[in-house]
Amino acid sequence: MDIDGIDFPALGRAFGGRGERVADLAELPAALKRALDVNGPTVIEVTVDGSGSSAT
């Protein structure tokens, strides 16, 4: 879904959790580890290019 103008990580922080943005799939495992290492919710926004091509 293409939704512009919403800062999802900031929304996570606004509700008392953590939030971060991941622009490269290689960063996702580290972001997930950080999310699991803290108490409380974490919002992880994963940006994609929208071309429909699959990651390898």
N, CA, C and O atoms as a Maestro MAE file, in Angstrom:
{
 s_m_m2io_version
 :::
 2.0.0
}

f_m_ct {
 s_m_title
 :::
 protein
 m_atom[224] {
  # First column is atom index #
  i_m_mmod_type
  r_m_x_coord
  r_m_y_coord
  r_m_z_coord
  i_m_residue_number
  s_m_chain_name
  s_m_pdb_residue_name
  s_m_pdb_atom_name
  i_m_atomic_number
  :::
  1 25 0.845 -1.152 0.000 1 A "MET " " N  " 7
  2 3 0.000 0.000 0.000 1 A "MET " " CA " 6
  3 2 0.903 1.231 0.000 1 A "MET " " C  " 6
  4 15 1.881 1.287 0.746 1 A "MET " " O  " 8
  5 25 0.584 2.190 -0.815 2 A "ASP " " N  " 7
  6 3 1.364 3.415 -0.913 2 A "ASP " " CA " 6
  7 2 0.671 4.513 -0.115 2 A "ASP " " C  " 6
  8 15 -0.332 5.076 -0.552 2 A "ASP " " O  " 8
  9 25 1.218 4.806 1.051 3 A "ILE " " N  " 7
  10 3 0.662 5.851 1.911 3 A "ILE " " CA " 6
  11 2 1.764 6.866 2.158 3 A "ILE " " C  " 6
  12 15 2.765 6.562 2.807 3 A "ILE " " O  " 8
  13 25 1.577 8.065 1.642 4 A "ASP " " N  " 7
  14 3 2.575 9.113 1.822 4 A "ASP " " CA " 6
  15 2 2.204 10.015 2.985 4 A "ASP " " C  " 6
  16 15 1.031 10.184 3.316 4 A "ASP " " O  " 8
  17 25 3.226 10.585 3.593 5 A "GLY " " N  " 7
  18 3 3.018 11.616 4.592 5 A "GLY " " CA " 6
  19 2 2.782 11.130 6.008 5 A "GLY " " C  " 6
  20 15 2.521 11.949 6.890 5 A "GLY " " O  " 8
  21 25 2.862 9.832 6.263 6 A "ILE " " N  " 7
  22 3 2.677 9.325 7.618 6 A "ILE " " CA " 6
  23 2 4.017 8.799 8.113 6 A "ILE " " C  " 6
  24 15 4.638 7.942 7.484 6 A "ILE " " O  " 8
  25 25 4.444 9.323 9.241 7 A "ASP " " N  " 7
  26 3 5.699 8.874 9.855 7 A "ASP " " CA " 6
  27 2 5.351 7.781 10.864 7 A "ASP " " C  " 6
  28 15 5.120 8.067 12.039 7 A "ASP " " O  " 8
  29 25 5.314 6.535 10.406 8 A "PHE " " N  " 7
  30 3 4.912 5.428 11.255 8 A "PHE " " CA " 6
  31 2 5.828 5.232 12.463 8 A "PHE " " C  " 6
  32 15 5.323 4.983 13.557 8 A "PHE " " O  " 8
  33 25 7.162 5.335 12.313 9 A "PRO " " N  " 7
  34 3 8.009 5.232 13.505 9 A "PRO " " CA " 6
  35 2 7.677 6.299 14.554 9 A "PRO " " C  " 6
  36 15 7.703 6.015 15.752 9 A "PRO " " O  " 8
  37 25 7.371 7.510 14.117 10 A "ALA " " N  " 7
  38 3 7.005 8.571 15.057 10 A "ALA " " CA " 6
  39 2 5.689 8.241 15.758 10 A "ALA " " C  " 6
  40 15 5.525 8.552 16.938 10 A "ALA " " O  " 8
  41 25 4.757 7.618 15.052 11 A "LEU " " N  " 7
  42 3 3.507 7.196 15.683 11 A "LEU " " CA " 6
  43 2 3.770 6.168 16.778 11 A "LEU " " C  " 6
  44 15 3.162 6.217 17.847 11 A "LEU " " O  " 8
  45 25 4.676 5.244 16.505 12 A "GLY " " N  " 7
  46 3 5.040 4.253 17.525 12 A "GLY " " CA " 6
  47 2 5.597 4.923 18.766 12 A "GLY " " C  " 6
  48 15 5.237 4.566 19.888 12 A "GLY " " O  " 8
  49 25 6.485 5.904 18.563 13 A "ARG " " N  " 7
  50 3 7.059 6.630 19.699 13 A "ARG " " CA " 6
  51 2 5.997 7.458 20.418 13 A "ARG " " C  " 6
  52 15 6.021 7.559 21.645 13 A "ARG " " O  " 8
  53 25 5.074 8.046 19.676 14 A "ALA " " N  " 7
  54 3 4.017 8.867 20.275 14 A "ALA " " CA " 6
  55 2 3.126 8.059 21.208 14 A "ALA " " C  " 6
  56 15 2.552 8.605 22.149 14 A "ALA " " O  " 8
  57 25 3.010 6.760 20.949 15 A "PHE " " N  " 7
  58 3 2.183 5.901 21.788 15 A "PHE " " CA " 6
  59 2 3.002 5.176 22.846 15 A "PHE " " C  " 6
  60 15 2.533 4.206 23.441 15 A "PHE " " O  " 8
  61 25 4.235 5.647 23.083 16 A "GLY " " N  " 7
  62 3 5.050 5.108 24.166 16 A "GLY " " CA " 6
  63 2 5.943 3.945 23.801 16 A "GLY " " C  " 6
  64 15 6.563 3.349 24.682 16 A "GLY " " O  " 8
  65 25 6.026 3.606 22.537 17 A "GLY " " N  " 7
  66 3 6.889 2.509 22.104 17 A "GLY " " CA " 6
  67 2 8.129 3.027 21.401 17 A "GLY " " C  " 6
  68 15 8.550 4.167 21.598 17 A "GLY " " O  " 8
  69 25 8.694 2.182 20.591 18 A "ARG " " N  " 7
  70 3 9.837 2.544 19.763 18 A "ARG " " CA " 6
  71 2 9.379 2.582 18.321 18 A "ARG " " C  " 6
  72 15 8.330 2.038 17.975 18 A "ARG " " O  " 8
  73 25 10.164 3.222 17.492 19 A "GLY " " N  " 7
  74 3 9.879 3.235 16.078 19 A "GLY " " CA " 6
  75 2 11.138 3.425 15.281 19 A "GLY " " C  " 6
  76 15 12.003 4.217 15.655 19 A "GLY " " O  " 8
  77 25 11.252 2.711 14.191 20 A "GLU " " N  " 7
  78 3 12.389 2.909 13.297 20 A "GLU " " CA " 6
  79 2 12.009 2.547 11.881 20 A "GLU " " C  " 6
  80 15 11.056 1.806 11.636 20 A "GLU " " O  " 8
  81 25 12.775 3.086 10.958 21 A "ARG " " N  " 7
  82 3 12.536 2.876 9.530 21 A "ARG " " CA " 6
  83 2 13.699 2.057 8.971 21 A "ARG " " C  " 6
  84 15 14.862 2.321 9.276 21 A "ARG " " O  " 8
  85 25 13.370 1.066 8.152 22 A "VAL " " N  " 7
  86 3 14.366 0.211 7.503 22 A "VAL " " CA " 6
  87 2 14.213 0.400 5.996 22 A "VAL " " C  " 6
  88 15 13.144 0.158 5.438 22 A "VAL " " O  " 8
  89 25 15.286 0.833 5.347 23 A "ALA " " N  " 7
  90 3 15.236 1.088 3.908 23 A "ALA " " CA " 6
  91 2 15.884 -0.025 3.095 23 A "ALA " " C  " 6
  92 15 15.779 -0.038 1.868 23 A "ALA " " O  " 8
  93 25 16.548 -0.952 3.764 24 A "ASP " " N  " 7
  94 3 17.255 -2.039 3.086 24 A "ASP " " CA " 6
  95 2 16.936 -3.328 3.827 24 A "ASP " " C  " 6
  96 15 17.057 -3.385 5.051 24 A "ASP " " O  " 8
  97 25 16.530 -4.362 3.103 25 A "LEU " " N  " 7
  98 3 16.184 -5.628 3.750 25 A "LEU " " CA " 6
  99 2 17.337 -6.207 4.564 25 A "LEU " " C  " 6
  100 15 17.108 -6.965 5.506 25 A "LEU " " O  " 8
  101 25 18.554 -5.865 4.216 26 A "ALA " " N  " 7
  102 3 19.704 -6.352 4.979 26 A "ALA " " CA " 6
  103 2 19.705 -5.787 6.402 26 A "ALA " " C  " 6
  104 15 20.319 -6.370 7.295 26 A "ALA " " O  " 8
  105 25 19.026 -4.661 6.621 27 A "GLU " " N  " 7
  106 3 18.950 -4.036 7.950 27 A "GLU " " CA " 6
  107 2 17.845 -4.643 8.810 27 A "GLU " " C  " 6
  108 15 17.831 -4.442 10.025 27 A "GLU " " O  " 8
  109 25 16.926 -5.376 8.203 28 A "LEU " " N  " 7
  110 3 15.765 -5.877 8.925 28 A "LEU " " CA " 6
  111 2 16.107 -6.816 10.080 28 A "LEU " " C  " 6
  112 15 15.533 -6.652 11.157 28 A "LEU " " O  " 8
  113 25 17.005 -7.789 9.922 29 A "PRO " " N  " 7
  114 3 17.302 -8.664 11.069 29 A "PRO " " CA " 6
  115 2 17.797 -7.894 12.299 29 A "PRO " " C  " 6
  116 15 17.412 -8.215 13.424 29 A "PRO " " O  " 8
  117 25 18.632 -6.901 12.098 30 A "ALA " " N  " 7
  118 3 19.128 -6.109 13.234 30 A "ALA " " CA " 6
  119 2 17.997 -5.303 13.859 30 A "ALA " " C  " 6
  120 15 17.935 -5.170 15.081 30 A "ALA " " O  " 8
  121 25 17.098 -4.763 13.032 31 A "ALA " " N  " 7
  122 3 15.960 -4.005 13.556 31 A "ALA " " CA " 6
  123 2 15.047 -4.910 14.364 31 A "ALA " " C  " 6
  124 15 14.551 -4.504 15.416 31 A "ALA " " O  " 8
  125 25 14.817 -6.119 13.896 32 A "LEU " " N  " 7
  126 3 13.993 -7.066 14.638 32 A "LEU " " CA " 6
  127 2 14.631 -7.443 15.965 32 A "LEU " " C  " 6
  128 15 13.942 -7.560 16.979 32 A "LEU " " O  " 8
  129 25 15.940 -7.631 15.961 33 A "LYS " " N  " 7
  130 3 16.656 -7.945 17.211 33 A "LYS " " CA " 6
  131 2 16.511 -6.803 18.204 33 A "LYS " " C  " 6
  132 15 16.247 -7.039 19.383 33 A "LYS " " O  " 8
  133 25 16.682 -5.561 17.741 34 A "ARG " " N  " 7
  134 3 16.519 -4.413 18.639 34 A "ARG " " CA " 6
  135 2 15.096 -4.365 19.190 34 A "ARG " " C  " 6
  136 15 14.896 -4.051 20.363 34 A "ARG " " O  " 8
  137 25 14.122 -4.671 18.362 35 A "ALA " " N  " 7
  138 3 12.725 -4.648 18.796 35 A "ALA " " CA " 6
  139 2 12.462 -5.698 19.875 35 A "ALA " " C  " 6
  140 15 11.717 -5.450 20.823 35 A "ALA " " O  " 8
  141 25 13.070 -6.854 19.726 36 A "LEU " " N  " 7
  142 3 12.853 -7.930 20.689 36 A "LEU " " CA " 6
  143 2 13.654 -7.741 21.975 36 A "LEU " " C  " 6
  144 15 13.354 -8.369 22.991 36 A "LEU " " O  " 8
  145 25 14.668 -6.880 21.936 37 A "ASP " " N  " 7
  146 3 15.519 -6.648 23.100 37 A "ASP " " CA " 6
  147 2 14.944 -5.627 24.075 37 A "ASP " " C  " 6
  148 15 15.514 -5.420 25.147 37 A "ASP " " O  " 8
  149 25 13.834 -4.985 23.732 38 A "VAL " " N  " 7
  150 3 13.239 -3.985 24.626 38 A "VAL " " CA " 6
  151 2 11.846 -4.436 25.051 38 A "VAL " " C  " 6
  152 15 11.172 -5.188 24.347 38 A "VAL " " O  " 8
  153 25 11.438 -3.959 26.213 39 A "ASN " " N  " 7
  154 3 10.059 -4.213 26.656 39 A "ASN " " CA " 6
  155 2 9.151 -3.220 25.959 39 A "ASN " " C  " 6
  156 15 9.503 -2.049 25.810 39 A "ASN " " O  " 8
  157 25 8.005 -3.673 25.537 40 A "GLY " " N  " 7
  158 3 7.036 -2.798 24.913 40 A "GLY " " CA " 6
  159 2 7.019 -2.943 23.406 40 A "GLY " " C  " 6
  160 15 7.810 -3.686 22.825 40 A "GLY " " O  " 8
  161 25 6.101 -2.219 22.787 41 A "PRO " " N  " 7
  162 3 5.905 -2.347 21.339 41 A "PRO " " CA " 6
  163 2 6.946 -1.583 20.532 41 A "PRO " " C  " 6
  164 15 7.521 -0.598 20.996 41 A "PRO " " O  " 8
  165 25 7.172 -2.058 19.324 42 A "THR " " N  " 7
  166 3 8.039 -1.388 18.357 42 A "THR " " CA " 6
  167 2 7.347 -1.398 17.006 42 A "THR " " C  " 6
  168 15 6.801 -2.418 16.584 42 A "THR " " O  " 8
  169 25 7.374 -0.264 16.335 43 A "VAL " " N  " 7
  170 3 6.891 -0.163 14.958 43 A "VAL " " CA " 6
  171 2 8.108 -0.127 14.061 43 A "VAL " " C  " 6
  172 15 8.975 0.733 14.220 43 A "VAL " " O  " 8
  173 25 8.181 -1.053 13.118 44 A "ILE " " N  " 7
  174 3 9.265 -1.061 12.135 44 A "ILE " " CA " 6
  175 2 8.641 -0.812 10.776 44 A "ILE " " C  " 6
  176 15 7.856 -1.624 10.286 44 A "ILE " " O  " 8
  177 25 8.988 0.305 10.174 45 A "GLU " " N  " 7
  178 3 8.506 0.625 8.829 45 A "GLU " " CA " 6
  179 2 9.556 0.132 7.836 45 A "GLU " " C  " 6
  180 15 10.719 0.531 7.902 45 A "GLU " " O  " 8
  181 25 9.142 -0.730 6.923 46 A "VAL " " N  " 7
  182 3 10.033 -1.257 5.891 46 A "VAL " " CA " 6
  183 2 9.640 -0.593 4.582 46 A "VAL " " C  " 6
  184 15 8.544 -0.814 4.067 46 A "VAL " " O  " 8
  185 25 10.534 0.214 4.054 47 A "THR " " N  " 7
  186 3 10.245 0.890 2.790 47 A "THR " " CA " 6
  187 2 10.661 -0.011 1.632 47 A "THR " " C  " 6
  188 15 11.691 -0.683 1.687 47 A "THR " " O  " 8
  189 25 9.847 -0.009 0.593 48 A "VAL " " N  " 7
  190 3 10.125 -0.789 -0.608 48 A "VAL " " CA " 6
  191 2 10.030 0.131 -1.799 48 A "VAL " " C  " 6
  192 15 9.444 1.210 -1.710 48 A "VAL " " O  " 8
  193 25 10.606 -0.287 -2.925 49 A "ASP " " N  " 7
  194 3 10.635 0.586 -4.091 49 A "ASP " " CA " 6
  195 2 9.334 0.592 -4.890 49 A "ASP " " C  " 6
  196 15 9.129 1.477 -5.720 49 A "ASP " " O  " 8
  197 25 8.459 -0.374 -4.654 50 A "GLY " " N  " 7
  198 3 7.167 -0.397 -5.332 50 A "GLY " " CA " 6
  199 2 7.189 -0.866 -6.774 50 A "GLY " " C  " 6
  200 15 6.175 -0.769 -7.466 50 A "GLY " " O  " 8
  201 25 8.316 -1.368 -7.242 51 A "SER " " N  " 7
  202 3 8.413 -1.800 -8.627 51 A "SER " " CA " 6
  203 2 7.769 -3.156 -8.862 51 A "SER " " C  " 6
  204 15 7.534 -3.554 -10.003 51 A "SER " " O  " 8
  205 25 7.485 -3.865 -7.769 52 A "GLY " " N  " 7
  206 3 6.898 -5.201 -7.913 52 A "GLY " " CA " 6
  207 2 7.944 -6.286 -8.056 52 A "GLY " " C  " 6
  208 15 7.601 -7.467 -8.108 52 A "GLY " " O  " 8
  209 25 9.219 -5.912 -8.122 53 A "SER " " N  " 7
  210 3 10.271 -6.928 -8.215 53 A "SER " " CA " 6
  211 2 10.504 -7.538 -6.844 53 A "SER " " C  " 6
  212 15 10.370 -6.858 -5.827 53 A "SER " " O  " 8
  213 25 10.850 -8.807 -6.812 54 A "SER " " N  " 7
  214 3 11.073 -9.469 -5.541 54 A "SER " " CA " 6
  215 2 12.526 -9.329 -5.136 54 A "SER " " C  " 6
  216 15 13.419 -9.253 -5.980 54 A "SER " " O  " 8
  217 25 12.751 -9.295 -3.832 55 A "ALA " " N  " 7
  218 3 14.114 -9.216 -3.304 55 A "ALA " " CA " 6
  219 2 14.736 -10.600 -3.373 55 A "ALA " " C  " 6
  220 15 14.045 -11.608 -3.229 55 A "ALA " " O  " 8
  221 25 16.027 -10.644 -3.591 56 A "THR " " N  " 7
  222 3 16.729 -11.917 -3.622 56 A "THR " " CA " 6
  223 2 17.670 -12.018 -2.471 56 A "THR " " C  " 6
  224 15 18.359 -13.027 -2.322 56 A "THR " " O  " 8
  :::
 }
 m_bond[223] {
  # First column is bond index #
  i_m_from
  i_m_to
  i_m_order
  :::
  1 1 2 1
  2 2 3 1
  3 3 4 2
  4 3 5 1
  5 5 6 1
  6 6 7 1
  7 7 8 2
  8 7 9 1
  9 9 10 1
  10 10 11 1
  11 11 12 2
  12 11 13 1
  13 13 14 1
  14 14 15 1
  15 15 16 2
  16 15 17 1
  17 17 18 1
  18 18 19 1
  19 19 20 2
  20 19 21 1
  21 21 22 1
  22 22 23 1
  23 23 24 2
  24 23 25 1
  25 25 26 1
  26 26 27 1
  27 27 28 2
  28 27 29 1
  29 29 30 1
  30 30 31 1
  31 31 32 2
  32 31 33 1
  33 33 34 1
  34 34 35 1
  35 35 36 2
  36 35 37 1
  37 37 38 1
  38 38 39 1
  39 39 40 2
  40 39 41 1
  41 41 42 1
  42 42 43 1
  43 43 44 2
  44 43 45 1
  45 45 46 1
  46 46 47 1
  47 47 48 2
  48 47 49 1
  49 49 50 1
  50 50 51 1
  51 51 52 2
  52 51 53 1
  53 53 54 1
  54 54 55 1
  55 55 56 2
  56 55 57 1
  57 57 58 1
  58 58 59 1
  59 59 60 2
  60 59 61 1
  61 61 62 1
  62 62 63 1
  63 63 64 2
  64 63 65 1
  65 65 66 1
  66 66 67 1
  67 67 68 2
  68 67 69 1
  69 69 70 1
  70 70 71 1
  71 71 72 2
  72 71 73 1
  73 73 74 1
  74 74 75 1
  75 75 76 2
  76 75 77 1
  77 77 78 1
  78 78 79 1
  79 79 80 2
  80 79 81 1
  81 81 82 1
  82 82 83 1
  83 83 84 2
  84 83 85 1
  85 85 86 1
  86 86 87 1
  87 87 88 2
  88 87 89 1
  89 89 90 1
  90 90 91 1
  91 91 92 2
  92 91 93 1
  93 93 94 1
  94 94 95 1
  95 95 96 2
  96 95 97 1
  97 97 98 1
  98 98 99 1
  99 99 100 2
  100 99 101 1
  101 101 102 1
  102 102 103 1
  103 103 104 2
  104 103 105 1
  105 105 106 1
  106 106 107 1
  107 107 108 2
  108 107 109 1
  109 109 110 1
  110 110 111 1
  111 111 112 2
  112 111 113 1
  113 113 114 1
  114 114 115 1
  115 115 116 2
  116 115 117 1
  117 117 118 1
  118 118 119 1
  119 119 120 2
  120 119 121 1
  121 121 122 1
  122 122 123 1
  123 123 124 2
  124 123 125 1
  125 125 126 1
  126 126 127 1
  127 127 128 2
  128 127 129 1
  129 129 130 1
  130 130 131 1
  131 131 132 2
  132 131 133 1
  133 133 134 1
  134 134 135 1
  135 135 136 2
  136 135 137 1
  137 137 138 1
  138 138 139 1
  139 139 140 2
  140 139 141 1
  141 141 142 1
  142 142 143 1
  143 143 144 2
  144 143 145 1
  145 145 146 1
  146 146 147 1
  147 147 148 2
  148 147 149 1
  149 149 150 1
  150 150 151 1
  151 151 152 2
  152 151 153 1
  153 153 154 1
  154 154 155 1
  155 155 156 2
  156 155 157 1
  157 157 158 1
  158 158 159 1
  159 159 160 2
  160 159 161 1
  161 161 162 1
  162 162 163 1
  163 163 164 2
  164 163 165 1
  165 165 166 1
  166 166 167 1
  167 167 168 2
  168 167 169 1
  169 169 170 1
  170 170 171 1
  171 171 172 2
  172 171 173 1
  173 173 174 1
  174 174 175 1
  175 175 176 2
  176 175 177 1
  177 177 178 1
  178 178 179 1
  179 179 180 2
  180 179 181 1
  181 181 182 1
  182 182 183 1
  183 183 184 2
  184 183 185 1
  185 185 186 1
  186 186 187 1
  187 187 188 2
  188 187 189 1
  189 189 190 1
  190 190 191 1
  191 191 192 2
  192 191 193 1
  193 193 194 1
  194 194 195 1
  195 195 196 2
  196 195 197 1
  197 197 198 1
  198 198 199 1
  199 199 200 2
  200 199 201 1
  201 201 202 1
  202 202 203 1
  203 203 204 2
  204 203 205 1
  205 205 206 1
  206 206 207 1
  207 207 208 2
  208 207 209 1
  209 209 210 1
  210 210 211 1
  211 211 212 2
  212 211 213 1
  213 213 214 1
  214 214 215 1
  215 215 216 2
  216 215 217 1
  217 217 218 1
  218 218 219 1
  219 219 220 2
  220 219 221 1
  221 221 222 1
  222 222 223 1
  223 223 224 2
  :::
 }
}
